[in-house]
Amino acid sequence: MKLKGLMLGVAAAATATTAQAADLPVAPEPVDYVRVCDAYGSRFYYIPGTETCLRVGGRLRTQFVVNNVLEDGEWSDRDSDGYDWLTRGYAYLDARNATEFGTLRAYVALRMQVENGENGFKLDAGYIQWGGLTAGYLGSNFNIYTGQAFIGVVTRDWSDVTTNQLAYTAAFGNGFSATLALEDRSDREVGDYGGTRMPDVVAALGVSQGWGSAQLSGALHQVYPDAAFNSTNASGDEDSLGWAIGAGAVVNLPFANSGSNIYFQGFYADGALSYIGNGITGVSVVNNSGTTLGSVSDYGGNGDKSTGYSLSAGVYIQATPTIGVALDGSYAHVDQEDFIGNTDADIDRWAIDGSVQWEPVSGFVLGADVGYANTSADITGENVDDLDELLFGVRMQRTF
């Protein structure tokens, strides 16, 4: 009986010890919480397990634009669209690391859209920056200012091109900088070009300070007509070197609300007309009989280079904390060499675009836009009517 009692006592003690052990707290697994990264501004955070700071953002816009309602516009052509209805989404990723050579940055912006039933997807921008070096797809270093209007229903004439590039920017302090870049010629060809051979060389000097910013730009561009042109061009060169220069400034308006400014800029090109604007370089000249005489080109029928210039200005006023108004205007002129029958052409285009926008909630904007443009051509022996354009548009946009 003593042995039996001893065994029962041991079993009871063991049971009690096991129960007490089961009640002991267990240490939780370590959690890698997302940390805020404030080294590059707001909305950055560290990717868990790394020292990379990431910002994620996006934008959604939907807009309705009534195309040219005047004579010879889209509403006069049964097969042309009288309106463009667009919904477009953007997704942004911005990743940055600090290195001993400066910030290492990778930026990606993707665009997805539906317009008049047609789906589209493209890279809106994508580049790597390391210190002063930039490589990828982004706005040309020649660009200075690309407009104030909320939508921009009519194209104004200035340099506004996104392109593949390799660039180096040196910062000198006090807001001064200099950039030298190689950029894809493909995005600057006006006319019928042969295959790519030489990228464009672009240089820019800039300053950005409290009063605003200013820039001086220059570019070299290979004029390289295609084989079909060279086969009929006995006297002209097979290729030549075009060039362009530009200068502009943006000045903040201290007497108005923050964000208000005025800008002005001008460009000149010799055989590199893309650098003066996208509106006049898309012009096809049609005579009174409806016959297309030709299009603007970097070179004429004799192989000589065409020249041109553009002047533009605009203003944005933040009228109230939630309402902004904008107005843009531009004028462009091209001396088109040997346009038709050994006759040169003088082509002029001016455009104006205005908008009003309302931001009732931060990042959410509604706006309306109206624009007018006029294109004329002077060609000896030809009667050419002016082309007038009048367009309207509304947009709703949310940025997050």
C-alpha positions as CSV (number, residue, x, y, z in Angstrom):
1,M,0.0,0.0,0.0
2,K,2.9,2.4,0.7
3,L,4.4,1.7,-2.7
4,K,1.0,2.2,-4.4
5,G,0.4,5.5,-2.6
6,L,3.9,6.7,-3.6
7,M,3.3,6.0,-7.2
8,L,-0.1,7.8,-7.2
9,G,1.6,10.8,-5.6
10,V,4.3,11.0,-8.3
11,A,1.8,10.8,-11.1
12,A,-0.3,13.6,-9.6
13,A,2.8,15.8,-9.2
14,A,3.8,15.1,-12.8
15,T,0.4,16.0,-14.1
16,A,0.3,19.3,-12.2
17,T,3.8,20.2,-13.5
18,T,2.8,19.5,-17.1
19,A,-0.3,21.7,-16.7
20,Q,1.6,24.6,-15.3
21,A,4.2,24.4,-18.2
22,A,1.4,24.5,-20.7
23,D,0.2,27.8,-19.2
24,L,3.6,29.5,-19.7
25,P,3.5,32.4,-22.4
26,V,5.2,31.6,-25.7
27,A,7.5,34.3,-27.2
28,P,5.9,35.7,-30.5
29,E,7.6,35.5,-33.8
30,P,9.4,38.8,-34.7
31,V,7.4,41.1,-37.0
32,D,9.1,43.3,-39.6
33,Y,6.9,46.3,-39.4
34,V,6.8,48.8,-42.4
35,R,8.9,51.8,-41.5
36,V,8.4,55.3,-42.8
37,C,11.2,56.7,-44.9
38,D,11.4,60.5,-44.6
39,A,14.7,61.0,-46.4
40,Y,13.0,61.7,-49.8
41,G,9.9,63.5,-48.7
42,S,6.4,62.3,-47.8
43,R,4.7,59.0,-48.6
44,F,8.0,57.0,-48.9
45,Y,8.4,53.8,-46.8
46,Y,11.1,51.1,-46.5
47,I,10.5,47.9,-48.4
48,P,10.5,45.3,-45.5
49,G,13.8,43.6,-45.2
50,T,15.7,46.2,-47.3
51,E,17.1,49.7,-47.1
52,T,15.2,50.8,-50.2
53,C,12.6,53.6,-49.9
54,L,9.5,53.1,-52.1
55,R,6.7,55.4,-53.0
56,V,3.6,54.0,-54.7
57,G,1.1,56.3,-56.4
58,G,-1.3,56.6,-59.2
59,R,-3.8,58.7,-61.1
60,L,-7.1,58.1,-62.9
61,R,-8.6,60.6,-65.3
62,T,-11.7,60.5,-67.5
63,Q,-12.3,63.2,-70.1
64,F,-14.6,64.1,-73.0
65,V,-13.3,66.3,-75.9
66,V,-15.4,67.6,-78.7
67,N,-13.2,67.7,-81.8
68,N,-13.0,70.5,-84.3
69,V,-16.5,71.8,-84.9
70,L,-15.5,74.3,-87.6
71,E,-15.6,73.9,-91.4
72,D,-13.3,71.2,-92.7
73,G,-13.0,69.8,-89.1
74,E,-13.9,66.3,-87.9
75,W,-17.7,67.1,-87.8
76,S,-17.6,67.9,-91.5
77,D,-16.2,64.4,-92.3
78,R,-18.5,61.5,-91.8
79,D,-15.7,59.1,-91.2
80,S,-13.9,61.2,-88.6
81,D,-14.7,61.0,-84.8
82,G,-16.6,64.1,-83.6
83,Y,-15.5,63.4,-80.1
84,D,-12.8,61.6,-78.2
85,W,-13.9,59.9,-74.9
86,L,-10.9,58.8,-72.9
87,T,-10.4,57.0,-69.5
88,R,-6.7,56.6,-68.5
89,G,-5.1,55.1,-65.5
90,Y,-1.5,55.6,-64.3
91,A,0.6,53.6,-61.8
92,Y,3.8,55.1,-60.3
93,L,6.6,53.3,-58.6
94,D,9.6,55.3,-57.2
95,A,12.4,53.4,-55.5
96,R,15.4,55.1,-54.0
97,N,18.6,54.2,-52.0
98,A,21.4,56.3,-50.6
99,T,24.8,55.4,-51.9
100,E,28.3,56.9,-51.6
101,F,28.0,58.2,-55.1
102,G,24.6,59.8,-54.6
103,T,20.9,58.6,-54.7
104,L,20.2,55.5,-56.7
105,R,16.7,55.9,-58.1
106,A,14.4,53.7,-60.3
107,Y,11.2,55.2,-61.5
108,V,8.4,53.5,-63.5
109,A,5.1,55.0,-64.7
110,L,2.7,52.8,-66.6
111,R,-0.3,54.0,-68.6
112,M,-3.5,52.1,-69.4
113,Q,-6.4,53.6,-71.3
114,V,-9.5,53.2,-73.3
115,E,-10.3,55.8,-76.0
116,N,-13.3,55.5,-78.3
117,G,-13.4,51.8,-77.8
118,E,-9.7,51.3,-78.4
119,N,-7.5,49.8,-75.6
120,G,-3.9,50.9,-75.1
121,F,-1.1,50.2,-72.7
122,K,2.4,51.8,-72.7
123,L,5.3,52.9,-70.6
124,D,4.7,56.5,-69.8
125,A,8.2,56.9,-68.2
126,G,10.9,54.6,-66.9
127,Y,14.4,55.4,-66.0
128,I,17.3,54.9,-63.6
129,Q,19.2,57.7,-62.0
130,W,22.5,57.4,-60.1
131,G,24.1,60.5,-58.9
132,G,24.1,62.8,-62.0
133,L,23.6,59.9,-64.5
134,T,20.1,59.2,-66.0
135,A,19.3,56.4,-68.4
136,G,15.9,55.5,-69.7
137,Y,12.6,56.9,-71.1
138,L,11.6,60.3,-70.0
139,G,11.1,63.9,-71.1
140,S,13.7,65.3,-73.4
141,N,16.4,67.5,-71.8
142,F,15.7,70.1,-74.6
143,N,12.1,70.6,-73.2
144,I,11.7,73.8,-71.2
145,Y,8.0,74.3,-70.4
146,T,5.1,72.2,-71.6
147,G,2.0,74.3,-70.8
148,Q,-0.4,75.5,-68.2
149,A,-3.8,74.4,-69.6
150,F,-5.5,71.6,-67.6
151,I,-6.2,69.4,-70.7
152,G,-4.7,71.2,-73.7
153,V,-7.4,70.3,-76.3
154,V,-5.4,72.0,-79.1
155,T,-1.7,71.3,-79.6
156,R,0.5,74.4,-78.9
157,D,3.9,74.6,-80.5
158,W,7.0,74.0,-78.3
159,S,9.3,71.1,-77.6
160,D,7.3,68.4,-75.7
161,V,8.9,65.0,-76.4
162,T,9.4,61.9,-74.3
163,T,12.3,59.8,-75.5
164,N,15.0,57.2,-74.7
165,Q,18.2,58.9,-73.5
166,L,21.5,58.7,-71.7
167,A,22.2,62.0,-69.8
168,Y,24.6,63.4,-67.2
169,T,23.7,66.4,-65.1
170,A,26.2,68.4,-63.1
171,A,24.9,70.6,-60.2
172,F,27.0,73.6,-59.4
173,G,25.1,74.9,-56.4
174,N,22.6,77.8,-55.9
175,G,20.3,76.1,-58.3
176,F,22.6,76.1,-61.4
177,S,23.1,72.9,-63.4
178,A,24.3,71.7,-66.8
179,T,23.2,68.6,-68.8
180,L,24.7,66.7,-71.7
181,A,22.7,63.9,-73.3
182,L,22.3,61.5,-76.1
183,E,18.7,61.1,-77.2
184,D,16.9,58.8,-79.6
185,R,16.6,60.5,-83.0
186,S,13.5,58.4,-83.8
187,D,11.2,60.7,-81.8
188,R,12.5,63.9,-83.6
189,E,12.1,62.9,-87.2
190,V,9.8,65.1,-89.3
191,G,9.5,63.7,-92.8
192,D,10.5,60.4,-94.4
193,Y,13.7,59.2,-92.7
194,G,16.0,56.3,-93.3
195,G,17.1,54.0,-90.5
196,T,18.7,55.3,-87.3
197,R,22.4,56.0,-87.4
198,M,23.2,58.9,-85.0
199,P,21.4,59.9,-81.9
200,D,20.6,63.5,-81.2
201,V,23.1,65.4,-79.0
202,V,21.3,67.7,-76.5
203,A,22.8,70.1,-74.0
204,A,21.1,72.4,-71.5
205,L,22.0,75.0,-68.9
206,G,19.5,75.7,-66.2
207,V,18.8,77.6,-63.0
208,S,16.1,77.1,-60.4
209,Q,15.7,79.4,-57.5
210,G,12.9,81.0,-55.4
211,W,11.9,83.4,-58.1
212,G,11.3,80.6,-60.6
213,S,13.5,78.9,-63.2
214,A,15.2,79.4,-66.6
215,Q,16.9,77.2,-69.2
216,L,19.0,77.5,-72.4
217,S,18.8,74.4,-74.7
218,G,20.7,73.3,-77.8
219,A,20.6,70.2,-80.0
220,L,22.3,68.5,-83.0
221,H,20.2,66.3,-85.2
222,Q,21.1,64.1,-88.2
223,V,18.9,64.8,-91.2
224,Y,18.8,61.4,-92.9
225,P,16.3,61.1,-95.8
226,D,15.2,57.6,-96.8
227,A,16.4,55.6,-99.8
228,A,13.4,56.4,-101.9
229,F,14.1,60.1,-101.6
230,N,17.8,59.7,-102.3
231,S,17.1,57.7,-105.4
232,T,15.4,60.7,-106.9
233,N,17.6,63.4,-105.4
234,A,20.6,63.8,-107.7
235,S,21.8,67.1,-106.4
236,G,21.2,67.1,-102.6
237,D,23.2,65.5,-99.9
238,E,22.4,62.1,-98.5
239,D,22.5,63.4,-95.0
240,S,23.2,66.7,-93.2
241,L,23.4,68.0,-89.7
242,G,20.5,69.9,-88.3
243,W,20.4,71.9,-85.1
244,A,18.1,73.8,-82.8
245,I,18.3,76.2,-79.9
246,G,15.8,77.4,-77.3
247,A,15.5,79.5,-74.2
248,G,12.7,80.1,-71.7
249,A,11.9,81.1,-68.1
250,V,9.1,80.5,-65.6
251,V,8.6,83.4,-63.1
252,N,6.5,82.9,-59.9
253,L,3.9,85.7,-59.2
254,P,4.4,86.8,-55.6
255,F,1.3,89.0,-55.7
256,A,-1.0,86.0,-56.3
257,N,-1.6,82.8,-54.4
258,S,1.1,80.2,-54.2
259,G,1.5,78.2,-57.5
260,S,0.7,81.2,-59.7
261,N,3.3,81.9,-62.4
262,I,4.0,83.1,-65.9
263,Y,6.3,81.6,-68.5
264,F,7.7,82.5,-71.9
265,Q,10.0,80.6,-74.3
266,G,11.3,80.6,-77.9
267,F,12.8,78.0,-80.2
268,Y,14.7,78.1,-83.5
269,A,15.5,75.1,-85.7
270,D,17.4,74.4,-88.9
271,G,16.6,70.9,-90.2
272,A,15.3,69.8,-86.8
273,L,11.7,71.1,-86.8
274,S,10.5,68.8,-84.0
275,Y,12.3,71.0,-81.6
276,I,10.0,74.0,-82.3
277,G,6.7,72.1,-81.8
278,N,4.4,69.3,-82.4
279,G,1.5,71.2,-84.0
280,I,3.1,72.8,-87.0
281,T,5.2,69.7,-87.7
282,G,2.0,67.6,-88.1
283,V,0.6,69.9,-90.8
284,S,-0.4,68.6,-94.3
285,V,-1.2,71.4,-96.8
286,V,-4.3,71.0,-98.9
287,N,-5.3,73.3,-101.7
288,N,-8.8,74.6,-102.5
289,S,-9.5,71.6,-104.7
290,G,-8.9,69.2,-101.9
291,T,-5.5,68.0,-103.2
292,T,-2.8,67.4,-100.6
293,L,0.2,69.2,-101.7
294,G,2.6,67.9,-99.1
295,S,3.6,67.9,-95.5
296,V,6.1,69.8,-93.3
297,S,9.5,68.1,-93.4
298,D,13.0,68.7,-92.0
299,Y,14.2,68.8,-95.7
300,G,12.8,69.9,-99.0
301,G,12.6,68.2,-102.4
302,N,16.1,69.4,-103.2
303,G,17.6,68.0,-100.0
304,D,18.1,71.5,-98.4
305,K,17.1,71.8,-94.8
306,S,13.9,73.6,-93.8
307,T,14.0,76.2,-91.0
308,G,11.5,77.5,-88.5
309,Y,10.8,79.0,-85.1
310,S,8.2,79.2,-82.4
311,L,7.3,81.6,-79.6
312,S,5.0,80.7,-76.7
313,A,3.8,82.1,-73.4
314,G,1.3,81.3,-70.7
315,V,0.0,82.1,-67.2
316,Y,-1.5,80.2,-64.4
317,I,-3.3,81.9,-61.5
318,Q,-4.4,80.1,-58.4
319,A,-7.4,82.4,-58.0
320,T,-8.6,80.8,-54.7
321,P,-7.3,77.9,-52.7
322,T,-9.4,75.5,-54.8
323,I,-9.9,77.3,-58.2
324,G,-7.1,77.8,-60.8
325,V,-7.3,79.4,-64.3
326,A,-4.7,79.0,-67.1
327,L,-4.0,80.4,-70.5
328,D,-1.4,79.2,-73.1
329,G,-0.6,80.6,-76.5
330,S,2.0,79.9,-79.2
331,Y,3.0,81.0,-82.7
332,A,5.1,78.9,-85.1
333,H,6.5,79.6,-88.6
334,V,8.3,77.2,-91.0
335,D,10.2,78.1,-94.2
336,Q,9.6,74.8,-96.1
337,E,12.3,74.2,-98.7
338,D,11.3,73.1,-102.2
339,F,7.8,72.2,-101.2
340,I,6.2,71.7,-104.6
341,G,7.6,72.3,-108.1
342,N,10.8,74.0,-106.8
343,T,8.6,76.5,-104.9
344,D,9.2,77.1,-101.2
345,A,6.3,77.4,-98.7
346,D,5.7,79.7,-95.8
347,I,3.6,77.9,-93.2
348,D,2.2,79.6,-90.1
349,R,0.3,78.3,-87.1
350,W,-0.9,80.0,-84.0
351,A,-2.9,78.4,-81.1
352,I,-4.5,79.5,-77.8
353,D,-5.9,77.3,-75.1
354,G,-7.5,78.2,-71.8
355,S,-8.9,76.2,-68.8
356,V,-10.5,76.5,-65.4
357,Q,-10.1,73.8,-62.8
358,W,-11.6,73.2,-59.3
359,E,-10.1,71.0,-56.6
360,P,-12.7,70.6,-53.9
361,V,-10.7,67.8,-52.3
362,S,-6.9,67.4,-52.3
363,G,-5.9,65.3,-55.3
364,F,-9.4,65.4,-56.9
365,V,-9.8,68.0,-59.8
366,L,-12.6,68.8,-62.2
367,G,-11.9,71.2,-65.1
368,A,-13.1,72.5,-68.5
369,D,-10.9,73.5,-71.4
370,V,-11.4,75.3,-74.8
371,G,-8.8,75.9,-77.5
372,Y,-8.5,77.5,-80.9
373,A,-5.8,77.2,-83.6
374,N,-5.3,78.6,-87.1
375,T,-2.9,77.3,-89.8
376,S,-2.1,79.1,-93.1
377,A,0.3,78.4,-96.0
378,D,1.6,80.8,-98.6
379,I,2.8,79.0,-101.8
380,T,3.3,80.7,-105.1
381,G,0.7,79.6,-107.7
382,E,-1.5,77.8,-105.2
383,N,-4.7,78.8,-103.4
384,V,-4.8,77.4,-99.9
385,D,-7.5,78.1,-97.4
386,D,-6.7,78.5,-93.7
387,L,-7.4,75.6,-91.4
388,D,-9.3,76.7,-88.3
389,E,-9.7,74.5,-85.2
390,L,-12.1,74.9,-82.3
391,L,-12.3,72.2,-79.6
392,F,-13.8,71.8,-76.1
393,G,-13.2,69.4,-73.3
394,V,-14.0,68.4,-69.7
395,R,-12.0,66.3,-67.4
396,M,-12.3,64.6,-64.0
397,Q,-9.1,63.5,-62.3
398,R,-8.0,61.8,-59.1
399,T,-4.4,61.6,-58.0
400,F,-3.3,59.4,-55.1
